[in-house]
């Protein structure tokens, strides 16, 4: 009798397993993540999805269906809407230039032009239907012109990239991905946008980043460009607190806390799609958020990723410049967001720098910037960074 019961149980188990496999095989991508190793910094609310295109499975999922305000990540949908059933070659020179600067430099004015000309929230509605998005929604009715308030999730972002890489016409894929591979370190509004994916992995990668709710983002931009972009950001993305909190309560999407998002593809053949959405405590500086999303992204299991070597070190001060050589007379490549963590590859002696009461003639080589910064602004107790080799 026991043998008969055991045989029946085994038969039932085999049938159940076969049925489960059959159902799972029809879903794309697999909803079952590997062991999550994402390390979410204290105080940060995150939505994470990492999809391995080679195996067709997620390697990371943390709150992947959670809705965040998209900030500039929605520019992917704006661009795809413009290109739907249209070859990039058919675009006017003006529209092509707008898409290029919108995707490479995250230009807000270009996005606002497309938003106004192509139906505003209807753009999002169309793309939701076309791509089968489940967590994406147009901005709340209280803020119809704020394209950055479009609701978006990490798993829907994976769907957007999967469409772009696997379903979109080759000309559209190559054009959009080509722009994302040329992401500029300094966005047109003066924010350093090479955080998250771009700061955690060696190329090849392609990214579309997003930020909202910060007062400044370091980096180098001309005064005219920064002023114009800042004005556009205020007009299109950043209404002040009371209205933003009211809208968030109505639509269950937080519009008030500072947001920093990193999305894109990593590795040869664009093997992994990565989407990292984060919200930070009110008052968080850009440098702190930049550091936190970097730590979170570096903790992820990203198949095919190559990670840069070096030592991560905190910085202090504002307006700290990265220069071509280890002297203050050499050209300034960019400035660092205040208080950001940087990767130091090696260090060498150069021009002595004084910041009373400190004096230091050691300079750190920053491989991700291709330049040097004086060690005086590194948060270490000695002139040299312990354990970092001499260049």
Protein Blocks (a to p, Z undefined) as FASTA:
>chain_A
ZZmmmmmmmmmmmmmmmmmmmmmmmpccdfbdcddfbdcdehiacddddddfknopafbd
ehklbccdfkjmlmmmmmmmmmgopafklpcfklmmmmmmmmmnopaklmmmmmmmnopj
mmmmmmmmmnopakbccddfklmmlmklpccdfklmmmmmmmmmmmmcfklmmmmmmmmm
mocfbafkopafbghjlmmpccddddddddehiabegjaddfklmmmmmmmmmmmmmccf
klmmmmmmmnopafkbccdddeddedehilbacdddddddehiafklmmmmmmmmmmmpc
cehiacdeddddddedehiacdfbfcfkbccfbdcdehiacddfbdcddddddddfbdcf
bdcddfknopacdfklpccfbfbdghiacZZ
